[in-house]
Amino acid sequence: MSTVIDPAAESHPEPGAPSTGDSEGHRAASWVPVAWMAGAVSTGLVVVGALGLSWHRRQLDIAVYLMGARHLVDGRLYLAGLPAPPHLPFTYPPFAALVFAPLNILPLNAAQVLWSLVNVAALFTLVWLSLRAVRPGLDRRRRLLWSLVLMAPVFWMEPVHLTFAFGQVNVVLAALALADLTGHLRLGGRTLPRGVLIGVVAAVKLTPLVFVPYLFVTRQTRAAWVALGTFAVSTAATAATDPGVSWSYWTKYATDAKRVGGVFFISNQSLRAVADRVDHRVVSTALITLTSAVVLVLGIALARWAWRSSSNFLGVLVCATTGLLVSPITWEHHMVWIVPVLIWLVWAPDRPAGGRLWALAGAALFWWGPIWRVPHGSNVELTEHGWQLLEGNSLFLAMVVFMVGVAVMLTIRRPEAGPGVAAQAIATTVPVQDPLPAGQSADPAAGSVTP
C-alpha cells in the first residue's frame, strides 16, 4: 500500500494563473487557445523530426540492437558486427538483445519508425514526470499543456536529438527510471512494486545500477532489493537462452570499455575520458578506477543529503549525474537527464537562487553543443590545449558545476532550514513502507504525507 500526496491539500501558485479579478482572469483565459496551439505545434514538430530521422535513414544504434537480437541464440552475439561500416559490435548486456527481439519481425525502416515513435512517447513522459515531481499541485490539464509546449525545445537539445538520430534507448530508460524513483506505476488497478523498473533498465544498460545504492542510503530498502532482484531475474532469464554468451559478457566484455569505441573520443564526457584528454595520454586504469570510486561515494552522499534536506527529485538528479560522471563511457546522447535538471531549475520550489538563469545557460550549452566545435577524431583529442580543452570537456564541466552548485546550495540553506524542512515543500509519492526524509511523517488517516 502507498501513501500519496493530495494535490489539493498542497498546491503552489502558478505563473500566469487567473487572479480574483475578472479582467485578469479574462486576459489569462484568452491565452489558453494560443497555448494549446503552441503545444500542438511543438509536439507536431517533434513527431515530424523523429520521423525524418528514422525513415529512409540508417540509424546505427537501433541497427546494433536489432543485430544483437538476431544473434542472441546463435553464439555470435559479441562476435558479429554490422555488415556496413563502421561495423559496430553489440556492446550491451544480453537482456538488451532480448528486449529488441520483437522488433525484428518488422522491416528495418518500419522498426526504426516505430522505435522513433516510442521515443516521442518516452520524451513526453520524461517531461510529464519531471513536472509532476517539481509541481505536484499543478493540475493535469496544465501539466499536459506544459509537457506539450516543452517537447520541441527539449527535442533539439543535443543529447535528446542524438538519441533520436541514432535510434538509442536513453530517453526510454530515463523515463522508466524516473517513473520508478518518483512515484508508483499502476497497471490494471495494481501497483508495480517500486524498484522493478530500475532493475529492468539496469539489465538493458548497466549505468542505472547507480540508483540501487541511492535507494539503500535513503532507506528505501525494499525498493533497492526489488531492483537487484529484478536485475538478477532479467539477467538469468536471458542467460537461459545461451549460457555461454552470457558468461562471455559478464566475464570479459562487460569491463572492456574499448569495445564500445574510442574512450577519449570527444563525445565521451565521463571522468575517465576527460582525464585522458587533459593528460594527453591514457591515464592509469588503477588511478582512474580509484578516483571514480571516490567520486561515486561522494556523489551518493550528496544525493542522500539532497534527498534529506531538499527533495527526493533533486536526490535522483544528483544520483543520475554521479552515474554519468563515473561511467567509463558517457556519450553525449547519454546525458538526457539534462531535461529533468532544467525543469527542476525552472519550476521546483527547492531550486537555487537564480535557478532560471542557470537553466537558460544550461539549455544554451546543450542546444549549442560546443564539444563538436573543436577538432576531434583520429585521436586528435589527445593533442588539445587551452580553450579547446574547455570547449571539448564543457558538458563534463557542466555536470561538475551542477554537483558543486547543489552542495553549495545545501550548505547555505542548512543553518536556516535544517534537514527535511525544504523537502516539506515538495509533494512526492512515497511508499508507506519506506522511511520519509527527516521532518516528515505519514498520516494514514488522511492518506497523504504531511509535515
C-alpha positions in Angstrom: 0.0 0.0 0.0 1.3 3.5 -0.7 0.5 6.9 0.6 0.2 9.7 -1.9 0.1 13.4 -1.6 -3.2 15.0 -2.1 -2.5 17.7 -4.7 -5.5 19.7 -3.4 -4.0 19.9 0.0 -0.7 21.2 -1.2 -0.8 23.5 -4.2 1.6 26.1 -5.5 0.6 29.3 -7.3 1.3 29.1 -11.0 2.8 31.9 -13.1 0.1 33.3 -15.3 -2.8 31.8 -13.2 -6.0 33.8 -13.3 -6.4 36.2 -10.4 -9.5 37.0 -8.5 -10.2 40.0 -10.7 -12.4 39.4 -13.7 -10.2 41.3 -16.1 -7.1 39.4 -15.1 -9.0 36.1 -15.4 -10.3 37.1 -18.9 -6.8 38.0 -20.1 -5.4 34.7 -18.8 -8.2 32.8 -20.4 -7.6 34.5 -23.8 -4.2 32.9 -23.9 -5.4 29.4 -23.4 -6.2 28.6 -27.1 -2.8 30.1 -28.1 -1.0 28.0 -25.5 -2.7 24.8 -26.7 -1.9 25.7 -30.3 1.8 26.2 -29.3 1.7 22.8 -27.6 0.3 21.2 -30.7 2.9 22.8 -33.0 5.7 21.9 -30.6 4.8 18.3 -30.4 4.0 18.1 -34.1 7.5 19.3 -34.9 8.9 16.6 -32.7 6.9 13.9 -34.4 7.9 15.2 -37.8 11.5 15.5 -36.7 11.5 12.0 -35.3 10.0 10.5 -38.5 12.5 12.4 -40.6 15.4 10.9 -38.6 14.1 7.4 -39.0 12.5 7.0 -42.4 14.9 6.0 -45.2 17.9 6.9 -42.9 20.2 4.4 -41.3 20.2 4.6 -37.5 23.3 3.0 -36.3 22.4 2.1 -32.7 19.0 0.6 -33.3 20.7 -1.4 -36.1 23.1 -2.7 -33.4 20.2 -3.7 -31.1 18.4 -5.5 -33.8 21.6 -7.3 -34.9 22.0 -8.4 -31.3 18.5 -9.7 -31.2 19.2 -11.8 -34.3 22.4 -13.3 -32.8 21.1 -13.8 -29.3 20.8 -17.6 -29.6 23.5 -18.5 -32.2 26.5 -17.8 -30.0 27.7 -14.8 -32.1 26.1 -12.0 -30.1 29.5 -10.5 -29.2 31.4 -11.7 -32.3 29.2 -10.2 -35.0 29.3 -6.7 -36.3 27.2 -4.5 -38.6 27.7 -5.6 -42.2 28.3 -2.0 -43.3 30.9 0.4 -41.9 31.7 1.2 -39.2 30.9 -2.5 -38.4 29.8 -1.7 -34.8 29.6 -4.7 -32.5 26.9 -5.4 -29.9 28.2 -4.0 -26.6 25.2 -4.2 -24.2 24.0 -6.9 -21.7 22.3 -9.9 -23.4 19.0 -8.7 -22.0 19.0 -5.7 -24.3 19.1 -8.0 -27.3 16.1 -9.9 -25.9 14.1 -6.7 -25.4 14.6 -5.8 -29.1 13.8 -9.3 -30.4 10.1 -8.4 -31.2 11.1 -5.5 -33.5 13.0 -8.0 -35.7 9.7 -9.1 -37.3 9.5 -5.7 -39.0 11.5 -4.4 -41.9 14.3 -2.2 -40.8 12.6 1.1 -41.8 9.4 0.2 -40.1 11.3 -0.8 -36.9 13.1 2.5 -36.9 9.9 4.4 -37.3 8.2 2.5 -34.6 11.1 3.0 -32.2 11.2 6.7 -33.0 7.5 7.0 -32.0 8.3 5.1 -28.8 11.0 7.7 -28.2 8.5 10.5 -28.7 6.2 9.0 -26.1 9.1 8.5 -23.8 10.2 12.1 -24.2 6.7 13.3 -23.3 6.7 11.0 -20.3 10.0 12.3 -19.1 8.8 15.9 -19.2 5.5 15.0 -17.7 7.1 13.1 -14.8 9.5 15.9 -14.2 6.8 18.5 -14.0 4.7 16.2 -11.7 7.7 15.8 -9.4 8.5 19.6 -9.1 4.9 20.9 -9.2 2.6 18.3 -7.8 -0.1 21.0 -7.3 -0.2 21.6 -11.0 -3.5 20.2 -12.3 -3.3 17.6 -15.1 -4.6 20.0 -17.7 -1.8 22.5 -17.2 0.8 19.7 -16.8 -0.3 18.3 -20.2 -0.1 21.8 -21.7 3.4 22.5 -20.4 4.5 19.0 -21.4 3.4 19.6 -25.0 4.9 23.0 -25.2 8.3 21.9 -24.0 8.6 19.0 -26.4 10.3 20.9 -29.2 12.8 22.8 -27.0 14.0 19.7 -25.3 14.0 17.6 -28.6 16.6 20.0 -30.1 19.0 19.6 -27.2 22.0 17.6 -28.4 21.6 14.5 -26.1 17.9 14.1 -27.0 18.3 14.9 -30.7 21.2 12.4 -31.0 19.2 9.8 -29.1 16.6 10.1 -31.8 19.1 10.3 -34.6 20.9 7.1 -33.5 17.8 5.2 -32.5 19.1 4.9 -29.0 17.3 3.9 -25.7 18.4 6.7 -23.4 15.2 8.7 -23.2 13.1 5.5 -22.7 15.4 4.3 -19.9 15.4 7.7 -18.2 11.6 7.9 -18.3 11.3 4.4 -16.8 13.8 5.1 -14.1 12.2 8.5 -13.2 8.8 6.8 -13.0 10.1 4.3 -10.6 12.1 6.7 -8.4 9.4 9.5 -8.1 6.2 7.6 -7.8 4.2 4.4 -8.3 3.2 2.9 -11.6 -0.3 1.4 -11.6 -1.2 -1.2 -14.2 -4.7 -2.7 -14.4 -5.5 -1.4 -10.9 -2.4 -2.9 -9.4 0.7 -1.1 -8.3 4.0 -2.2 -9.7 6.5 -2.7 -6.9 9.0 0.1 -6.7 12.4 -1.0 -7.9 11.1 -3.2 -10.7 11.7 -0.6 -13.4 15.2 0.2 -12.1 16.1 -3.5 -12.3 14.8 -3.7 -15.9 16.6 -0.6 -17.2 19.8 -1.7 -15.5 19.6 -5.1 -17.3 19.5 -3.1 -20.6 22.3 -0.8 -19.7 24.4 -1.1 -16.5 24.7 2.5 -15.6 21.2 2.7 -13.9 22.6 0.4 -11.2 23.8 3.6 -9.6 20.3 4.1 -8.3 20.5 1.0 -6.1 22.9 2.5 -3.6 20.8 5.6 -3.6 17.8 3.6 -2.6 19.7 2.0 0.1 21.2 5.2 1.6 17.8 6.9 1.5 16.4 3.9 3.4 14.2 2.8 0.6 15.4 -0.7 1.3 12.6 -2.7 -0.2 12.8 -0.9 -3.5 16.6 -1.4 -3.6 16.2 -5.2 -3.1 13.4 -5.4 -5.6 15.7 -3.6 -8.1 18.5 -6.0 -7.5 16.1 -9.0 -7.7 14.6 -7.8 -11.0 18.0 -7.2 -12.4 19.1 -10.7 -11.4 16.0 -12.4 -12.8 16.2 -10.5 -16.1 19.9 -11.4 -16.5 19.3 -15.0 -15.5 16.3 -15.4 -17.9 18.5 -14.2 -20.8 21.3 -16.5 -19.7 18.9 -19.4 -20.1 18.7 -18.7 -23.8 22.5 -19.1 -24.3 24.6 -19.5 -21.1 27.9 -19.3 -23.0 27.1 -15.9 -24.4 26.1 -14.5 -21.0 29.2 -16.0 -19.4 31.4 -14.3 -22.1 29.7 -10.9 -21.5 30.0 -10.9 -17.7 33.5 -12.3 -17.5 35.0 -10.5 -20.5 33.1 -7.9 -22.4 31.3 -6.0 -19.6 34.6 -4.4 -18.4 36.0 -3.8 -21.9 35.3 -0.1 -22.4 37.5 0.0 -25.6 35.0 -2.3 -27.2 32.4 0.5 -27.0 34.5 2.9 -29.0 37.4 5.3 -28.6 37.3 6.1 -24.9 38.8 9.6 -25.3 36.6 10.5 -28.3 35.1 13.9 -27.8 31.6 12.7 -27.3 32.6 10.8 -24.2 32.2 13.2 -21.3 33.0 10.9 -18.5 35.6 11.5 -15.8 37.8 8.8 -17.4 37.7 10.4 -20.9 38.3 13.9 -19.6 41.3 12.7 -17.6 42.8 11.2 -20.8 42.2 14.3 -22.8 43.6 16.7 -20.2 46.7 14.5 -19.6 47.2 13.9 -23.3 47.6 10.2 -22.8 45.6 7.2 -21.5 45.6 7.6 -17.7 46.4 4.6 -15.5 43.4 2.3 -15.1 44.2 1.9 -11.4 44.3 5.6 -10.8 41.1 6.4 -12.7 39.3 3.5 -11.0 40.2 4.8 -7.6 39.2 8.3 -8.5 35.9 7.1 -9.9 35.2 5.2 -6.7 35.8 8.3 -4.6 33.5 10.4 -6.9 30.9 7.7 -6.7 30.9 7.7 -2.9 30.8 11.5 -2.7 28.1 11.6 -5.3 25.8 9.2 -3.5 26.5 11.0 -0.2 25.5 14.3 -1.9 22.4 12.6 -3.3 21.4 11.5 0.2 22.0 15.0 1.5 19.8 16.4 -1.2 17.0 13.8 -0.5 17.2 14.6 3.2 17.4 18.4 3.1 15.8 19.4 -0.2 13.7 16.8 -2.2 13.7 13.3 -3.5 13.7 14.6 -7.0 16.9 16.5 -6.5 18.5 13.5 -4.9 17.6 11.4 -8.0 19.1 14.1 -10.3 22.3 14.2 -8.3 22.5 10.4 -8.4 21.9 10.2 -12.1 24.7 12.8 -12.7 27.0 10.8 -10.5 26.4 7.8 -12.7 27.3 9.8 -15.8 30.5 11.1 -14.2 31.8 7.7 -13.1 30.7 5.5 -16.1 33.7 4.7 -18.3 31.6 5.8 -21.3 29.2 8.7 -21.2 28.4 9.7 -24.7 26.7 13.0 -25.2 23.5 11.2 -26.1 23.5 9.5 -22.6 23.0 12.9 -21.0 19.3 13.1 -21.5 19.0 13.8 -17.7 19.6 17.4 -18.6 15.8 17.6 -19.3 14.6 17.0 -15.7 17.6 19.0 -14.4 16.4 22.1 -16.4 12.8 21.6 -15.3 14.0 21.4 -11.7 15.9 24.7 -12.1 12.9 26.5 -13.6 10.0 25.2 -11.6 11.0 23.4 -8.4 10.3 25.1 -5.1 13.7 24.0 -3.8 15.6 25.4 -6.8 18.5 27.7 -6.1 18.5 31.5 -6.3 18.9 32.4 -9.9 17.8 28.9 -10.9 16.1 30.1 -14.1 19.2 31.9 -15.3 21.2 28.7 -14.6 18.6 26.8 -16.6 18.9 29.2 -19.5 22.6 28.8 -19.5 22.4 25.1 -19.4 19.8 24.9 -22.2 22.0 27.2 -24.4 25.0 24.9 -23.7 23.1 21.7 -24.7 21.5 23.4 -27.7 24.8 24.7 -29.0 26.9 21.5 -28.4 30.3 23.2 -28.1 32.2 19.9 -27.9 31.8 19.5 -31.7 33.4 22.8 -32.3 36.9 21.5 -31.5 39.0 19.1 -33.6 38.0 15.5 -33.0 38.5 12.1 -34.4 41.7 10.2 -35.2 43.0 10.6 -31.7 43.4 14.4 -32.2 41.6 14.8 -28.8 44.8 13.9 -27.0 46.6 17.0 -28.5 44.2 19.7 -27.5 45.1 22.6 -25.2 43.6 25.8 -23.7 40.2 26.8 -25.0 39.9 23.6 -26.9 40.1 21.6 -23.7 37.4 23.9 -22.1 35.1 23.5 -25.1 35.8 19.8 -25.6 35.0 19.0 -22.0 32.3 21.6 -21.5 29.5 19.1 -20.8 31.6 17.3 -18.2 32.3 20.7 -16.6 28.6 21.5 -16.6 27.9 18.3 -14.6 30.6 19.3 -12.1 29.1 22.8 -11.8 25.7 21.2 -11.1 27.1 18.9 -8.4 29.2 21.6 -6.7 26.2 24.1 -7.0 23.9 21.6 -5.2 26.5 21.1 -2.4 26.9 24.9 -2.0 23.1 25.4 -2.1 22.5 22.8 0.6 25.3 24.2 2.7 23.9 27.7 2.6 20.4 26.6 3.4 21.4 24.3 6.2 21.6 26.8 9.0 18.2 28.2 8.2 16.2 25.2 7.2 17.8 22.2 8.7 17.3 18.6 7.4 14.0 17.9 5.8 12.4 21.4 6.1 12.9 22.3 2.4 11.6 18.8 1.5 8.3 19.6 3.2 7.5 22.0 0.3 7.9 19.2 -2.2 5.0 16.8 -2.5 6.3 13.4 -3.5 4.7 10.0 -3.9 6.4 7.6 -1.5 5.8 4.0 -0.4 4.5 3.7 3.2 7.0 1.0 4.0 9.9 3.3 3.1 11.1 5.9 5.6 10.4 9.5 4.7 13.0 12.3 4.8 13.6 13.7 8.2 10.9 16.1 9.3 8.0 14.3 7.6 5.5 11.8 8.9 2.9 9.7 7.2 -0.7 10.3 8.1 -2.6 7.1 7.2 -5.9 8.6 8.1 -5.5 11.4 5.7 -3.8 9.3 3.0 -1.2 11.9 2.5 2.3 12.8 3.6 2.2 15.7 6.0 5.0 17.8 7.6 
